[in-house]
Amino acid sequence: MFQLTATPASALSDEPVHIRATGLPPLQLVTLAASLRDEKGHLYRSKAFYRADEAGELDLKQAPAVGGDYVGVHPMGLFWSMKPDRPFGRLLKRDVNSPFVVTLDLYDSVCSHDSATAQPRASQVVQRWFRSPGTQRVPIREGRVRGALFLPPGEGPFPGIVDMFGGIGGLVEFRASLLAAHGFAVLALAYFAYEDLPKLLKVVDLEYFEEAANLLLAHPKVRGPGIGVLSVSKGAEIGLAMACFLKQVVATVCINGPTALYDFPFRYRGLVMSPIPSFLELMRVHVSGAVSLLHYRGDPREKLNQRSVFPIEKAQGQILFIIGEDDQSINSKEYAKQALEQLKSHGRSNGRMLLYPGAGHLLEPPYAPLCYASRIYSISALLNNLISLSYNYSFTQPLLWGGDPAAHAAAQEHAWGEIQKFFRQHLTQTRSEL
C-alpha cells in the first residue's frame, strides 16, 4: 500500500521536512508534487521524478530526483523549486499568524501538472509557519515610526535587530517574525507605502531610522548597548547608512545592496547627499520580458560620484555583506568589494563578504522558492516617479532578480545560519567590550 510521510507535519518554515514513501513496487518510477496557494489564492507548484529502491521505498534524504523541476539529492527540493502558475509572481507571507499549507502528492508514474485525470496514490499536508508559539507581536506607532516588534517568549533581554526590505514598500513581517523564533527581538520597520507614511519614497531621511533604532534600544526586553540591522536591496543601502552614521548600530547585514546613494536624496541633521545619476536607456530586457536594472546605475568609482558614496570607514560596528553573484538587479558584488577596499584603505577591518555563486537578488530565509523575476508595483511607481522629469517613458515591466534555483536555495540555507551567528557574536558583547 502506497504511503507518503512528511515530518514534521507542522513546523517553522526554516525547518527541513523529511519526506518518505513506502509500499511502492520495487524500482517503480513515481512523481512527487508539491503545491500551495498564497494569501491571494495564486497557485505555486513543483514536481520531481524519482525511482523507488529494491525494497519499494523512497527517502528524499538519500534518493536523487532523476528529472522534473530539479535533479539530484535535494531533500527540500519540492519546496524551493515551486513556481507560480501566474507569470512573475513572488511568494510572500503577509499574515504571519497563519501558515502556508503545502500539499504533497505521490503519483505512481511520470506525471505532469497538466494531467488532469491523474489521481495521487497518497497525499500529505504540511503546515509551514513564520511565527512560533509564544512569540509576541507588538504593533509600533510611536512618533513617526511604523512597524511591528516581535519578541521571543521569556523575560529577556534579547539582542535587538531592525529588519528592512527594499522597494516593495509597506510592512513585511515574515523575516522578523521568523528571526524572533530564534531568540532575537526584531522590529520589522516600514518606511514608505504604509499607513500614514509617504506613499512614495522621495528622500531618505536618516532621522526616521535613528528614531526607530532608539525606540528599539529603549524597550525593556532589548539588550543594549547596541542593535543590529538586517536589510536587503534599497533597505541595505539604508542599513549601510545607519551603520555609518548611527552609533546605536553595532552589527549590520546588507543583502545585495549598493554602498552609495542612488535614486533619492539623503539627509541627516545638517548633512545632505545627492544620489548618483541613473540612466534608464542602459536597462536591458530579458527574453522573459523582465527588465534588468543591473547596468542603469552610475559608477560610484567615478570622481564626480564620490560625494554620493557612504563614508563606510566611519562605521564603528561590524558589517556583513551577503552577495548573490547572479544578482541581476544590483551590481552588489562590485559594490561590496569597493566597500571593503574603502575600509582597508582607512586601516579598518570591520567588514566582510559572503559570496554565493548562482544566487540571485532576492535572498530569503531557507526553502523559499526562487523569485527570478516579479512585478513589484511600488518599485514601478518609484521608478516612474524618478524618470518622469527626464524620460517620456512609463515603467510597467516586471523586474529581473536572477538566480539559479538550486544554487539560490543552497545560498539561502547557508546565509540564514550565518546571519544568526553574526548577530549572536556581535550583539551579545558587554558594554566594556564595545
N, C-alpha and C positions, 0 to 999 in steps of 0.2 A: 504493500500500500504506500503510495506516494506521501511523503511527509516533508514539510518545509518548516524550519525553525529559525527564528531570528532573536538573539538575546544580546542585551536586554530589550524587551519589547517597548519599554518606555525609559528614556534617558535624555540627558543633555545632548544638544546637537553636536558638541565637540567630542562626544564619546563614541568609540567604534562599536559596530554591531557585528556579532558573529553569526554568519548565515550558513546553514547546513541543509542538505536534502538527503533523505534516506528512503529506502524502499523502491529504488529505481532498478530497472533491468540493467545488468552489467554492461558497461561501456555505452550506455544509452546517451545519445545526443539530446540535450534539453536546452530550453531557453529560460533564463531568469529575467524578469522585467520588474521595473520599479516605476511608480507613478505617484504624483501628488498634485493637489490643486492649491494654488496660493489663495490669499485672502480675497482676491478679486475673482476667483473662480477659474483662473487660467491654468492650463494643464502643463505639467513638466513630466517628461518620461525618459527612461533609459532601458536598454536591453543588452544582454550578452549571452553568447552561446557557450555551453560547457559540455564536457563529456564525463559521465559518471565513471568511477573506478570499477575494478572487477567485483567488488562487493556491492555495487549498486548504490554507492554513497558519493556525496559531493560536499566538500568543505572549502569554502571560499578563502580560508586562510592559506590553503595549500594548492588548490586546483587553479590552473590557468584558464582564463577565457580564451577560446580559440577564434572568436570573432564577435561582431556586434559593435557596441559603442566604445569598446576598449579591448585590448588583448593582453594576456599575461596574468600574473598573480596580483590581484588588487582586491583585497578583502572588502573595501568600501567603494569599489568602482561604480556600483549601481547608484550610489548617492551622488558622487561628484561628477558623473558623466551625464546627469539629467540635462535635457534640453527643452526649451519651451516650444509648444506647438505653435504659438503665436510668435512670428519673427521678431527678433530684437527685444525679447522680454528679459527682465532681470529678476531673479528670485530674491525678494526682500521680505523679511519678517517685520511687520509693523506693530502687531499686537503681541507683546512678549508674554501675555497672560494665557495664551493658548499655544498648543504645539502645531508644528507641521505634521500631518498624518500621511505616512508613506505606505502604500500598498505594494507588497512584494508578491509576484505571481510566478508560478512554476508551470511550464508547458513541456509536454513530452516529445517535442520535436523542435526543429528550427522554425521559429515563428516570428513573423514581422508584426509591427504595430498595426499594419493595415489589414491583418487577418481578422475580420470582424466575427467570423464564425468560430474561431478557436476559443476553447474554454480552458482555463487553467486547471491543472490537476491538483494543485494545492496553492493556498494563499496565506499570507500573514500580514498583519497590520502593525506598523511600528510608529510610535509617537516620538517626535524629536522636539525637545523643549529648549527654550532660551532663557528660562528663569528657574532657578532651583527653589524647592520649598524653603520657606523661612527668609528668603531674600526680600527686603523691604524696598518698595518704590515710593520715593518722595517727590511729588511734583515741585518744581522750582519756579517761583515767580517772585523774586526778590530784587528790588531795584530794577535795573534794566535786564537782569539775567533771566533767561528762559531755558528750561531743560527738565531733566529728571535725574534724581540721585538714587543710585542703587546701593543698598547697604547689606552686607552679609549678615546672617544671624549671629548673635553674640554681642558682648559688650564692646569689643574693640579695644583700643583704637586700631583702625585698619589703614594701610597705605592708600593714599588718595590719588585718583587719576581723573583728568579731564579728557573726555573722548569726543573727537570731532570727525565728521565726514566732510565731503567736498561739495561740489557744485550741485548735488542732489537737493540741497536745501532741506528745510523742515527739521523735525526732530527724529533722529534714527537711534533706536534704543537697544537693538538686539546684541550688539557687541559689548556695550556697557553692562547689560544685564547678565550676559554670559560670563564676563570677566569677574563680576561680583560673586559668582558661584565659586570662584577660586580664591576668595579672601580679600578682594580689593573693594574699596569704596569708590564708585565710579560715577562721575557726573557726565551724563550724555548731554552735550551742550548744543543747542540750536543757535544759529547766528544770522539767519535770514529765512524768509518764507515760512514763518511760524508765528501764530498768534499775532501779537502787535509789533513784531519785529519787521524791518523793511522787507517788502516782497522781493526786491532785487538787491543784490549786493553791489553797492556803488563805491564804497570806501571801506577799507579795513581799519577799524578804529580799535587799536590795541587796548584802550582803556576798558572796553567792554569785556575783553578776555581777562584782563587784570582783575576786574570786579568778580568774574567767575572764579578765578584762582583763589582770591581772598575769601570768597564765600565758602568754597570747599575746605580751605585750611581752617576756617573758623568753626567748622562743625565739630561737636564734641566727640564724634566717633571716628574722626580722621586724624591719623598720626602725623605730626609735623616733624621737623620744621619745614619740609618742602613737599611738593607734589610732583606727579608725573603728568605727561601729556601723551596721548595716543592719537595719531592723526593720519589722514590719508588724503592725497591729491591736493585740492585747494586748502583743505584743512591742514595738511602737512606744511604748506607754506606758512600758514598762520602759526602752527605749532612751533616751527623753527624761529619765527619772530618772537614768540613767547620765551623760548629758550635764550634768545639773545638779549632781551630787554627786561625780563621779569625775574627777579632774584628768587621768587617763590618756586620757580620751576627748576627742579634738580635732575630730572630724568625725562628725556623726550624721545619718542619713537616716531619717525617720519616715514610713512609708507608711500613710496612713489610720488614724491612732491618736488617742486622746484626749490632752489636755495636762493632765489632772487624774487623780487616783486614783479608780478605780472597782472595785467588786465585792469587793476583798480589802484587808486592811490592808497597810501598807508599813512596813518598819523598816530602819534603817541606823544601826549603832552605837547611840547613845543616843536617836536620833530615831524616833518612832512617829507615823505618819499614819493617819487613818481614811478610808475611802472615802466618796465622795458616794453618798447613797442612790439606789437604782434602784426603779422602780415597775412591776412586771410587768403590772399592769392597763392600762398605756399601750401595750403592744405591739400591733402591728397584723398581721392575717393577710391576705396577698396572695391573689389569685384562684387562684394555683397551689397554695395550701395552705402555702406557706413563710411564716415569721414574720419581720417586720421589727422589729428592736430599736432603730430609729433614734430613737424618742421615749421610750424607757423609762428613760433615764438622767437624773438630776437636773442642773440647770443650774449650771455652775461659777461663773457670774457672781453668783449669789445670795450674800448676805452670809454665811449660815451655812455655805456650801460653800467659802468662800475658803481655809479651812485645809487643804483637800484638793487645792488647785491647786499644781502643782510650781513651785518658785522658778526659773523659766527664766532670770531675769536673772542668776543665779549661774553659768550655763554659760559657760565660758571659750572653748569651741570653736565651730565653725560648725555650724549646724543647717539642714537642708533638709527642708521638709515637702512630700511628694508626695501630692496630693489628687485623688481621683476625685469629680467633682461629683455623680455619681449614686450615691454610696455609700449603700446602704440599710441599713447596719448601724450606722454611727457617723456622727454629725454632724461629720465630720472637717474640712470647710471652716470651719465656725464655730470649732472648737477651734483650728485653725491661725491664723485671723485674731486670735483672742483672745491667743494666744501672742505673735504679732508685735506687737500693741498693748502687751502687757506688757513686751516688750523695749524698745520705743520709749519707753514712759513712764519707763524707767530709763536712757535715753540709750544704749541698746545697739542695734547694727545687725548682729548676727551671725546673724540668721535670715532665711530667705526661703522663699517658697512657689511651687511649680509646680502650677497648677490645670488639670485636664483635664476639660472638659465631656464628658458622656456616659460617662465611665469609672466603673466600679463599685468595690467594696471590695477585691476580690482581684486587685490588680495584680501580674502575674507577669513574668518575662523575656519577650522578644519571641516572638510567634507561638503562644503558649499559648492554647488555647480559653478564651473567657469562661466562667466558672462563675457563672451568675446566682443560683443557689440550690443548697445542698447539705446533706446530712446529715453533721454533724460530731459523732460520738458523744462525744468528750471534752468538747466545749462543752455538749452536753446534760447530761452528768454534772456539769460545773461549775455550770451554771445550777440543776440540781436540788439540788445541794449548797447553793447560795445561798438558794433560795426555800423550802427545806424547813421552816424555822422560822416563816415568815410566811404561807405560802400552802398551801392544800390543792390542789396542782397538780403534775402530772408533765409535765415538758417533753420532748416527743418529736418535735416538728415539725422539718422542715428549716429552715435559716436563709436569709433573703434577703440577697443581697450587692449586686445591682444591676448596671447597666452595659448600654450598647448595644454589640453585638458589634463593629461597625466602628470606632466611636469608642474603645472599650476597647482594641482591637488597636493603633490608632494611638498611644494613650497609652503602652502597654507598650513599643512600639518606641522612642519618643522618650525616655521616662523611663530606660530601660536605659542609653542613651548618656549622659544627664545624671548618672546615679548614678556612672558610671565617671569622668566628667570631674570631678565634685565631689570624689571621693576622691583622684584624682591631684593635684588642686590643693592639697588641704589635708593630705595625708599625705606629701607629698614635700618639705616645708619643712625647713630646717635647724633645729637646736636654738636658734640665736641668734634666728631669726625668730619662734620660739614664745616 
